Amino acid sequence: MQLALPTKPHTNYTFPCKGGQCVSKPCTCTSSNVSKKIMPCSIKASATTTPSFDQTTTICRRCGNYKPSLWDFDFIQSLNGAYMGECYVKRASELKQQVNRMLQEGAIEQFDQLELIDNFQNLGIAPHFQYKIKQILESIYQSNYGIVCATATHQPKQIKNLHAKALEFGLLRQHGFHVPQEIFDRFKNEKGDFKASLGDDTKGLLQLYEASFLLTEGESSLELAREFTISIFLYGIIIFFVLKSFNLGVKCFRRYYIHVETQNDDFNRENSQWNEEMKYRRSQHDVIEKLNNIDDDNLSSLVCRALELPRHCILLHANVRWFLDAYGRRPDMNPTLFELTKLDFNIYQANVQQELKHISRHDLYLYYAKRKSFYGNTDMSSFMYNIYIGGHERILATKIIMLGTILDDKFDVYATLEELQLFCDVIQRWDLESIEKLPIYMQTFFVALNNNVNEIAYHILKQQGVVIIPHLRKTWVDLCEAYMKEAIWYNNGVQPSLEEYLNNAWISVAVPTFLYQVYFLVTNPIEKEAIKYLDEYHNIIRWSSMITRLADDIATAGDELERGDVSKSIQCYMNETGASDQKAQKAMRLLIWEAWKKLNTDRISSINLARVGQSMYQYGDGFGCQHFETKNKDRIMSMLFDPIA
């Protein structure tokens, strides 16, 4: 099976009712694979008397069996936000002025400027110096690449080592400057492969690895850089930990290579293939020596962290504490930067806690907090999704995610197919007068949804004088149609093809709904042309959605199938190809990588949400199961609740 991301655009899908029963339109698919029937899995159910159409019907409902949240109402209300005081804000302002003077120093070398900016980004303080950083990078770009840098054959004016060149490439591309991949050609041999001698420069390899994730479609040199660095790092780490487990040192490993080189006297040492192989082995050995040297700028932990998930694909604010710990162990650590990062993080955390207290007192939160066995525990996760948005807008955005999650659980777990069809009919017409035909729990939700749409629309109308209600409603209608399609698949026992599934699933993951509405919250002024792109779900929305969807599927498919959800991409791929679960997960990771390349090509407008999605599911289900003793729980605790001492 040829694996590729589907490019078929999403189209509206309607589900007519006949005689009280739902009738789905036949699924169309350009693939040769035919949808297969499967039997819905059995899960726990809850006998619930629900006021329905005649207000007397007793319905046996399925139940998600979600665990209670670790962070209940009383815990959230007990947060005191110790760093809200004026003295902390004043000290932070003084430190920012000192750090700003570092950037203003005229005598500082280009490479030192780049390293300083890289540290700013890793420590989460770059937004405070955004304007100056842009100025510096613009100057470096003009100095090294000239005004015209559109051709791939352009050669930079300065030749630098791998570490400096890869760092420069990464920072410039992140900020929208076009730098051609050919700048790395000088680090290749005559065959077009990266030189084995680069193994001597572990810092350079690490920067090259990070830079390779900024590639766009068709950039084979950066693809080669990624494969080259991963192969060296993985080999080095495996041997490193094997030696550690047997209490053997790197000296033992060095003796092994001396033995290999001094043996085979009869072998032709002039053989070029043998020489290249030995250079490659020595480069891996050099990496192992670097990994063994813990004091060498924490290279071992930085490499391992990067191999988990590169910086381009993670939400850096959620990883500030880790980078701060690593930075604090460096011999060249700048105390002013270190203090500012700690204080800035603690002030940010204190403000977030106040917003959490406000959210937890909201009627929507309180109503569904009492029904956690049916609806997922996503209060903290909803807030984590919005950490790159500030102020009142973050509160509004959090409500969007909470509503989307509750709606998802209604379609996946709680509601009957007949109820869902009635709900879709109401929401497609957005008819408040017709909600009486819905069961009470759906009436409650629809009113809450309508109030949220009106609240956001009023906020934008008051600020910018733009009416956005039709656009906000459209996103919820599209999401319900995607959910309805999956509900029909599940209830009819249909196994969709992978293409069918993905063409619907990038909408049902709810990223387009969220991005669409957040655009209005964070954009001023709102452009009509941009709204047009949003209405058509531009590719930057599609690829962000696809990354989140596939990462979600890899992490949660088993749990969601147990609760009674439609087959995910993993199962669709296994069904079509006969592949094992492990191979199917590997195939979906390849699709994630392809989606990242497309997102890089279309530019980084919605990249933060793709980062959130990938980070959220990095260690399993970090959205719906954060109550477990997992790294996801630890990440939420360190980011939202535990200040840095």
N, C-alpha and C positions, 0 to 999 in steps of 0.2 A: 504493500500500500504506500503510495506516495503521500507523504505528510506535508500539508500546507495549510496556512490560515485561510479560511473562506473569505471571499471578497463580496459575496452577495449582499446587497444592502437590506437592511431591515424594512419590512413593510407592515402596515397595520393589518391586524388579524381580527376578524369579528366572528362571534360564535352565536348563531341564531338559536332560539328556543322553539321547540315544537312539542306541544302537548305536555309541557312541564318537564321535558327531558332535554338535556344539552346535546346538540349535534355539532360535531366539529367538522370543519372543512378538511378534506384530505390534504395531507402534508405533501408539499412538492419539494423535490431535491434534485439538483443537477448531477449528483453522484449516481453511480451505477448500483450502489448498495441500497437494498430495500429495507425499510423499517420492519423490525421483527416484533412479534408479540411476546411479552413477558408477563408473568403473574406478579401483581403487587406483593411486596414482602409483608409479612405480618409483624406488627409492632403492638406495644401496649396501647390499650384504649381506655377511655374514661366515660362511664355512663353519666351523661349530663342532661338534665332537664333544661332545655333552652327555649325560651319564648320565641317561637318561629312565626310562620305565616298565619297559623290559626291560634298562636300563643299557647298551645297546649301540647305540641309535639315533643316527645322525648327522643333524643338522638344520642346514639352511642358514638362519642367523638374520640378520635385519636388524640394522643397526648405526647408532647415532645419530651416529657420527663426531664426537664432542665433542672439543674441543681440551683439552690439559692445562691445569690451573689455574696461574695466575700465583703463587699462594700455596701452595707445596707444604709438606710436613711440616717440612723443614729450616728453611724461612723462618719458619714459625710458631713453631717451638721456639727460634729465635734471638731472639725478641722479649724485651726486658729489662724493660719496664714501669718506666721511669726515675722516674715520679712516684708510686711506691708508698710512698715514705718518710714517716715520721711528721711531719717538718718541713713537708711540703706540706699534709698534713691539718690540722695546727695552724694554718697561715697561712690556709687556706680557712675554718676556723672563725672566726678573727678577722674576716675580711672579711664573712662572713655576719652577724656581729653589727653591724658598721658599716652594712651595707645594711638590716638590720632596723630600725635607728634612723631611717633615711630614711622608712620606711613609718609609723613611730610619730609623726612630727612632726605636731602638731595644727594648725599654721598653714598647712599645705600645701593648696592649692586642689584642688577635685575634678578639674579637668582635668589638673593636674600629677600627681595620683595615678593617673589613668587612663593617662597617657603612661608613667609609671614602670612600671606593671603590664604595659603593652604591650611595653616594652623587656625586662622580665623574661621574658616568654613568647618573644619572638624570640631572646633570648640563651640560652634553655634552662635558666634558673635559677629559674623560677617554682615548681617543686615544692618547693624549700627553704623557700618562704614561703607555702605553700598556705593555711594557716589564716588568716593575716593578710590575704591577698588576698581570701579569701571574706568576711571581716569588712568590709573596705572596700567591696566591691561590694554587699554587703547594705545597708550604710548609704547608699550612693549611690542604690540602688534605692528604698529606703523614702523617702528625701528627695525624689527627683524624680518618683516614680510612686505613692507612697502604698502603704498596706497592700493595698488591693484594686486589682488591675490586670488584671482578667480581660476587660474589655470593650474592644473595638476603638476605642471613641469616647473613651477616657480620654486626657486631655491632660496632659503633664508640667508640673510647676510652673515649670521653668526653660526658657527659650528660648535655644539656643546656636547658634553657627555650624555649618556643615556638617561640618567636620573634627571638632569636639568631639562633636557629636551622633552621627555615624557611629561614632566610636571607642567612645563609651559604649554604643551599641546593640550593637556587635560583642562587646565584652567581657562585657556582661551576658548576652547570648544564649549565648555559649560556656559560661558557668558556670550555665546552667539557669534564668535569670530570664526571665519572659515580658515582652517589650517589644513592643508592637504596631508593625506596619509604618507605621501612620498618622503616626508622629512625623516622617516625611519629607515629609508633605503641604505643610508651609509652604515647602518648597523647589520647589514646582511652580507653574506658571502657571494661568490660568483654564481652559485646555483639559485640564489634568491631566497635562501634560508637565513634565519637569524644566526649570527656567529655564536659558536659554542663558548667562546671566551667571555661572553656576556655574563656567564655564571659567576664571574668574579665580583660582579656589581649587584648585590642583592637588593639594595635600595633602588637601583635603576630598573631591575626586573619587576619589583613591586609597583613602581610608577607606570611602567609599560603595561603591566597587567591591568591596572586601574584605567589607564587611558584607552585600552582596547575596547572597553565597554561603551565608549562614546562613538563607536563606528556607526555608519549608516549603510544602507543596502548597497551591495556591490563593492565594498571596501575590503578586498581580500587580504591586503597587507595587515590590516588590523585584526582580521580573523586569524591570520597566521600568528600574530603576536600573542593573541589570547591563548591559542593552543600551545605555543612554545613555552610561555611562562607557566601555564598550568602544569604541563608535563614535568618541568624541572621542579616546581614547588612540591607537587604531590609526591614525586619520587623521593625528594629530600626529606619531607616530613615523615613518610612511612619508615624510611631507614632510621631517621632520627629517633622515633619513638620505639622502634625495635631495639636499637642500641640501648636506649634508656631502660627498657624493660629488663634487659639482661645485664644492667649495670656496666655496660661497655662504653668506652669513650670514643670520641671522634678519631683519636690516634689509632685505635684498632681499625677503623674504617680506612684511614690513610694507608695503613700497612697492607690492607687488602689490595688497594690499587697499585702499590709498589710491587706487590707479588704478581699481579696480573701483567704489569708492564715488563717485569724482569723475566717472566716465563715466556714460552712460545718463541724461543730463539730461532727456531726454524721458520717462523712466520716472516713473511716479507714486510719489514717495517716501513717500506716505502709505499705500501698499499694505502691509497688515499682513504678508502672506506674505513680501514682499521684506525687510521690517524683521527679521522673525524669522530669515530665512535669513542675513542679515548678522550678526545677533547670534551665531548658531551658528558662522559662519565665524570671527568674532573670538574666540570661546571656544576653537576649535581652535588658532588662532594663538597665544593666550595659553599653551596647553599646550606648544606648540613652543618658545616663549620659555623656559618653565620647564625643558623638557628640555635646552635648550642651556646652561643654567646649572648646570654640574656641581657647583658648590660649594653649591647650594641643597639641603642635606640629602640629597644623592645621589638626588634625585627621579627623574632619568632612569633610573638602574639599578634603583631600587625599582619603578618603573612597568613596565619591561621584564620584571623578575623576576615581578611579580604577573600579567602577561599570560601568561607561560609556564604557571604554575599558581598559583592563589591560596593564601594561607596556610592557609585552612580545609581545603584538600585535600592539603597536603603534610605529611610527617612532620617536624616542626620540628627535632627533634634531629639529623636528617641534614643540616640546612641551617644549623646554628648557626655554622659557620665563615664562611659567606657573610654572614650578618647581622652577625657580629662585625666583619668587615672593613668593612662599610658603616657600622656604628655608630662604629668607630674613626676614620672620616673626618669625622664630624659635629663642627661647632664646639662643640656643647653636650655633647659626650661626657663622661660621668662616669668619672674614672679608677678609682674604687673598683669600680664595676660592671664596667668593662673588665677589670681584674685578676682579679676573682672569676670571671668567665666563662672566661677563659683557663685559670686554675688548675683550676676545676671540670671543664672539658672534658678537660684532660690527666689528671687523677686518674681520671675515668670511663674514659678510653681505656686507661689502664694496667691497670685492673681487668678490662676486657673482654679485653685481650690474655692475661691469665692464664687466663681462662675458655676462650679459643680454644685455648690450649696444652693444656688439659685435654680439650677436645672432640677435638682432633686425635690424642690418644693413645687414644681410645676404639676398641674392636674394630670397631664398625660403620664408623667413618670409615676405618680402616686397610684393612679388607676391600674396600670399594668404591672406595677411592682407586686400587687396582690395576686397576680395570676401568672407567676413565674414558671409554674409547671407546664403551662401551655405555651408561653412566650419566652423567648431566649433572654439570657442575662447579658444584655449588650449595652448597659448604661455607660460603663467605663470605656468599652470599645468604641461606642458612638462618639465619645468625647475625644478619644485618641485619633480618630479619623480626621479631626479638625484642628490638630495642634499647629498647623501652619496658617490658620486663620486667626485673626485677633478680635478681641472685644465682643460687643453685642452680636456681631455677625457670627461668631463662633457658637453662641448660644442658639441662634436661629438655625444654623447648619446642623447642630447636634439634634435638634428636634426633627429635622428632615430624615436623618439616619434612623432615629428611633421609630418614626412612623413607617419607614421603609422596611425595617426589621419586623415590626409587628405585622405589617401587611404580608410579608413573606411567610411568616409562620401561620397566618390564616389560610393561605393558599396551600402550603405544604402539609400542614398537620391538622388544623382545627376544623375548618369549614367543610361542608359537603359540596359536592359538585354543583348541585342545584342552587345552593346559596351563593356560590361563587359566580354562577352565570347571572343571577339576579343583581349581584353587586357590580359586575362588569357592565351590565346594562345601565345601571344608575350612574356609574362613574363616567361612562362614555358620553352620556348626555349631561352629566354634572347637574343632576336634577334633585334639588333638595326636597321638593314637594313629593317625590316618589319614594323617599326612603322608608315610608311606613310599611312597605311590603317586605322590607329586610328584617331579619331578626335583630333584637335589641343590641347585641354586641357589635353588629355591623353598622347599625345606626350611630352608635357611639363613636366608632372609628371614623366613619365618614364625616361626621360633624367636626371631630378633632382635626381631620385632614383639611377640611374646608377652612377651618379657622386658621390653621398654619399657613395655608396658601394666601389667605387674606392678610395675615400679619406681615408676611414677607412683601407682598404687593404694596401694602400701605407704607411700609418702611422705605421702599424704593420710590414710590410716588411722592412721598414727602421730601425725600432727598433730591431726586432728579426730575420729577415731573413726568415720568414714563410709566405707562400702563402695561403691566406684564402678566396680568392674571391669565389670559388665554395661553401664554407660553408655559406658565407653571402648571396649569391643568393638563396640558398636552403631555408633559413628561410623566405624570402619574397615570394617565390613560395608557400610554405606551407600556409602562411597567406592568400594569394590570393585565394587558393583553399578552405579554410575554409569560407572566405567571400562569395565566389561564391555559395557555398552550401546553405548558408543562403539566398542569393539573389534569388535563384531558389525556395526555400521554400516560400518566401514571394510572388514572382510573380505568383506562381502556387497555392497560397492559401492553403499551406500545414501546418498543425499544427503538429510539431514533438512531439514524446514522450519525457519525461524528459531525459531518457537515451540517446536517439538520440541527443538531444540538447546539453547535457553536453559533450558527446564524441567529438563534434565539437567545442563547445564554449570555451573550455579551450585553444584551439589554436586561435580562432578568437578574444579573448581578447587581443592578441598581446604580452602577457608576454613572451612566448617562443622566439618570434622574438627578443624582446628587450634583454632578458637575454643572449641569444646566442651571440649576437654581443657585449654586454657589457663585457662578459667574456674575449673576445680578447683584449678589451681596458684596462682592469684592471689587467690582469694576465701576469706575467713575471717570469719564462719562460712558454710558452704554451706547455702543455703536449699532446701528440698524444692520450693517453688513455682517457683524459678528452674530447677531441674533439669527440671521439667515443661515449661517454655518451651523449654529446650534440646532436649529430646527431640522436640518438635514443630517445631524450627527456626523460632524466632520471626523476625519480619520484620527485626529489626535484624541478624540473621545473614544473612538472605537478601539484603538490599540491600548489605551489605558485600561479600558474595560476588559479587554481580552487578557491582559496580564493578571488583573485581579481575579477574573473568573478562573483561569487555569491554576493559579496559585491556591485559590480557595478549593478547587476540586481535588488537587493533590493532597491537601491537608485534611479535608473534611468528608470526602466521598463516603467512607465507611460509616461514619456516624449518621450522616444524613440519609443513607439508604436504610439504615436500621430504624430511623424515625418514620420512614415511609415517603421518601422523596424519589423523584424521577432519576433514572440512571445518569451519571455524570460523564464527563469526557473520558475518564479512565475506563469506565465500563463500556462506553460506546466503542472506544478504540479496541479493547479486548474482544468485544463481540465481532467486530469487523475483521480483525487480523488473526485472532487466536493467540495473541501475545499474552505473556504473563503480566501480573500486576506490576511487577518491577519494571518490565520493559515498557509498559504503557505509561508509567510515571515518567520514565526517561524521555519518552516521545513527547509528553506534554511539556516537559522542561525545555525541550528543543523548540516547541512552539512559543513558549514564553520568550526565549531568546530571539526568535524571529520577530515577535511583536515589539521587543525593545528596539531592534534595529529600525523597524518601521516608525516607531515613535521618535527615535533620534532623527530620522530623516525628515519627518513632518514638524520637528522642532519640539521644544520642551515645555510648551504652554501648560499642559496638564500632567507634567511628569511627577509632581509631588503626590498626586493621588495614586499613580502607578506604584510609586515607592511605598506609600502607606499600605496598599494591597499586598505587595510582595513581602513587606516587613511583618504585617499582621499575621501572615500564614507561614512565616519562616520556620517556626518551631511547632507546627501543628495548627489547630484551630484557635487562633488568638482572638477571634471575634466572639464566638459563641461559647467557648469553654475556658475562659480566663480564670475560672474558679479553681482549676487544678493547680497542683504544686509544680508549675512549669516555668520555663524562661519567660513566657508571655506574662504570667502573673508577676514575676520579678521585675520585668520591664515596666509594667504599669505602676508598681509600687515605687520604683526608683524615680520614675518620671513625674508622677503626680502627687506622691505623698511623703517621700523621704527626702528632706533637704540635705545638701552637701555640707558636711561639717567643715 
